[in-house]
Amino acid sequence: MQVPAAFEYERASSVEHALGLLAQLGPGARLLAGGHSLLPMMKLRLASPAYVIDIDPLVSELGYVREHGDEVRIGAMTRHRELLESPLLREKLAIFTDAERVIADPVVRNRGTIGGALCQADPSEDLSAVCAAVGASIVIRGLDSERVVPIEAFGRGPYRTAVGDAEMVTEIRVPLRAGSGSAYEKLDRRAGDWAVAAAGVSVTLTDGLIERAGIALAAVGAGTRSAEAEAALAGRPPSQEAFEQAAAAAADGARPVSDQRGSARYKRHLAGVLVLRALNRAAERATR
Ligand SMILES: Cc1cc2nc3c(=O)[nH]c(=O)nc-3n(C[C@H](O)[C@H](O)[C@H](O)COP(=O)(O)OP(=O)(O)OC[C@H]3O[C@@H](n4cnc5c(N)ncnc54)[C@H](O)[C@@H]3O)c2cc1C
């Protein structure tokens, strides 16, 4: 199939308007952000929404990356390209810049949004691992409600999230911690392809010890966060020995499947290698 099933089209002019339309049209309605996941799914008839609510005009309301107290706040309609080019992210949360360099191609990055990427919840998607590593929270709004959900509670498995039928994601909040560094490592078969495996890491150093570590994987199955790998680092100095143990724990916990991108065994090995590389780069950034 190359043509979507028939649908009604609405164009939202504000967050309130989009939420009103979602409440009025019911579960048959889907938001259209950048369209780089939803439109292919509609063309393949994997999704056939009765109503498509275009939220592109919400870029003016929800397209931003800004520092707010001890957080960086990112609007849900912020495009991949804006994340890639953000000086604030490059300086304070370089994991986003690393990841955006290897997400898709300029055409996709010019349209695709962080809100759409997180809500699509593809198991190979990169920004979920980034947000998990840095311990982000997701702001979910309904007409009369607002919830701030930790990233661990946001993903409910492949293609499923905590966002309800009449709700939308409006913002991503990332804590800023002194003494922190972060990095993202991905292996893809061709430039801009989905990951064979990828690893996001964030470390916070206090008095020369690792106070907090966030380690998350993409494209290798199960939950994105690797609690065992994080525990292997807690309270230790950032040594190669500690990093290797954490990398081995992350690889052990990975549950990849064999497919055209590689065997499960290869992907598990790769996950460990990428975690080790990301840990070294994140620690180096934390001590700069
Ligand atoms: C060729 C190609 C290569 C790609 N490569 C990669 C890659 O290497 N790594 C990677 O991570 N991604 C990749 N992607 C996916 C890309 O990042 C998409 O932009 C992203 O998955 C979806 O963002 P979008 O804004 O286009 O969302 P859309 O397609 O518009 O929406 C996706 C889903 O999210 C919902 N949604 C959107 N916004 C909201 C919101 N604010 N609140 C609630 N629900 C919402 C929609 O209803 C829909 O169900 C690729 C895509 C393409 C086409």
The ligand as an SDF file (V2000), in Angstrom:
LIG
                    3D

 53 58  0  0  0  0  0  0  0  0999 V2000
   14.1160    7.5360    6.7120 C   0  0  0  0  0  0  0  0  0  0  0  0
   13.9650    7.6790    8.2060 C   0  0  0  0  0  0  0  0  0  0  0  0
   15.0540    7.4040    9.0100 C   0  0  0  0  0  0  0  0  0  0  0  0
   14.9320    7.5350   10.4030 C   0  0  0  0  0  0  0  0  0  0  0  0
   16.0270    7.2560   11.1690 N   0  0  0  0  0  0  0  0  0  0  0  0
   15.9280    7.3860   12.5100 C   0  0  0  0  0  0  0  0  0  0  0  0
   17.0520    7.1110   13.3450 C   0  0  0  0  0  0  0  0  0  0  0  0
   18.1480    6.7610   12.9000 O   0  0  0  0  0  0  0  0  0  0  0  0
   16.8730    7.2310   14.6890 N   0  0  0  0  0  0  0  0  0  0  0  0
   15.6870    7.6400   15.2360 C   0  0  0  0  0  0  0  0  0  0  0  0
   15.5940    7.7360   16.4530 O   0  0  0  0  0  0  0  0  0  0  0  0
   14.6250    7.9370   14.4630 N   0  0  0  0  0  0  0  0  0  0  0  0
   14.7210    7.8170   13.1240 C   0  0  0  0  0  0  0  0  0  0  0  0
   13.6270    8.1100   12.3420 N   0  0  0  0  0  0  0  0  0  0  0  0
   12.3530    8.5600   12.9730 C   0  0  0  0  0  0  0  0  0  0  0  0
   12.3390   10.0690   13.0480 C   0  0  0  0  0  0  0  0  0  0  0  0
   13.1630   10.4760   14.1200 O   0  0  0  0  0  0  0  0  0  0  0  0
   10.8970   10.6150   13.2870 C   0  0  0  0  0  0  0  0  0  0  0  0
   10.9640   11.9580   13.1590 O   0  0  0  0  0  0  0  0  0  0  0  0
   10.2880   10.3300   14.6350 C   0  0  0  0  0  0  0  0  0  0  0  0
   10.2070    8.9870   14.8980 O   0  0  0  0  0  0  0  0  0  0  0  0
    8.8520   10.8020   14.7140 C   0  0  0  0  0  0  0  0  0  0  0  0
    8.7960   12.1750   14.8740 O   0  0  0  0  0  0  0  0  0  0  0  0
    7.6850   12.9930   14.1010 P   0  0  0  0  0  0  0  0  0  0  0  0
    7.7000   14.3660   14.6680 O   0  0  0  0  0  0  0  0  0  0  0  0
    7.8920   12.8480   12.6410 O   0  0  0  0  0  0  0  0  0  0  0  0
    6.3530   12.2580   14.5900 O   0  0  0  0  0  0  0  0  0  0  0  0
    5.0300   11.8250   13.8160 P   0  0  0  0  0  0  0  0  0  0  0  0
    5.3500   10.8540   12.7510 O   0  0  0  0  0  0  0  0  0  0  0  0
    4.2580   13.0250   13.4260 O   0  0  0  0  0  0  0  0  0  0  0  0
    4.2550   11.1060   15.0210 O   0  0  0  0  0  0  0  0  0  0  0  0
    4.7010    9.8780   15.5530 C   0  0  0  0  0  0  0  0  0  0  0  0
    3.6990    9.4080   16.6110 C   0  0  0  0  0  0  0  0  0  0  0  0
    3.7440   10.2540   17.7640 O   0  0  0  0  0  0  0  0  0  0  0  0
    2.4760   10.8670   17.9990 C   0  0  0  0  0  0  0  0  0  0  0  0
    2.7830   12.2270   18.4460 N   0  0  0  0  0  0  0  0  0  0  0  0
    3.5450   13.1430   17.7990 C   0  0  0  0  0  0  0  0  0  0  0  0
    3.7120   14.2400   18.5540 N   0  0  0  0  0  0  0  0  0  0  0  0
    3.0370   14.0110   19.7100 C   0  0  0  0  0  0  0  0  0  0  0  0
    2.8530   14.7650   20.9020 C   0  0  0  0  0  0  0  0  0  0  0  0
    3.4120   15.9780   21.0630 N   0  0  0  0  0  0  0  0  0  0  0  0
    2.1080   14.2290   21.8960 N   0  0  0  0  0  0  0  0  0  0  0  0
    1.5570   12.9950   21.7480 C   0  0  0  0  0  0  0  0  0  0  0  0
    1.6980   12.2410   20.6410 N   0  0  0  0  0  0  0  0  0  0  0  0
    2.4520   12.7380   19.6340 C   0  0  0  0  0  0  0  0  0  0  0  0
    1.7390   10.7770   16.6830 C   0  0  0  0  0  0  0  0  0  0  0  0
    0.3360   10.7810   16.8850 O   0  0  0  0  0  0  0  0  0  0  0  0
    2.2480    9.4590   16.1490 C   0  0  0  0  0  0  0  0  0  0  0  0
    1.5390    8.4000   16.7600 O   0  0  0  0  0  0  0  0  0  0  0  0
   13.7140    7.9700   10.9630 C   0  0  0  0  0  0  0  0  0  0  0  0
   12.6150    8.2450   10.1420 C   0  0  0  0  0  0  0  0  0  0  0  0
   12.7370    8.1100    8.7720 C   0  0  0  0  0  0  0  0  0  0  0  0
   11.5490    8.4260    7.9130 C   0  0  0  0  0  0  0  0  0  0  0  0
  1  2  1  0
  2  3  1  0
  2 52  2  0
  3  4  2  0
  4  5  1  0
  4 50  1  0
  5  6  2  0
  6  7  1  0
  6 13  1  0
  7  8  2  0
  7  9  1  0
  9 10  1  0
 10 11  2  0
 10 12  1  0
 12 13  2  0
 13 14  1  0
 14 15  1  0
 14 50  1  0
 15 16  1  0
 16 17  1  0
 16 18  1  0
 18 19  1  0
 18 20  1  0
 20 21  1  0
 20 22  1  0
 22 23  1  0
 23 24  1  0
 24 25  2  0
 24 26  1  0
 24 27  1  0
 27 28  1  0
 28 29  2  0
 28 30  1  0
 28 31  1  0
 31 32  1  0
 32 33  1  0
 33 34  1  0
 33 48  1  0
 34 35  1  0
 35 36  1  0
 35 46  1  0
 36 37  1  0
 36 45  1  0
 37 38  2  0
 38 39  1  0
 39 40  1  0
 39 45  2  0
 40 41  1  0
 40 42  2  0
 42 43  1  0
 43 44  2  0
 44 45  1  0
 46 47  1  0
 46 48  1  0
 48 49  1  0
 50 51  2  0
 51 52  1  0
 52 53  1  0
M  END
$$$$
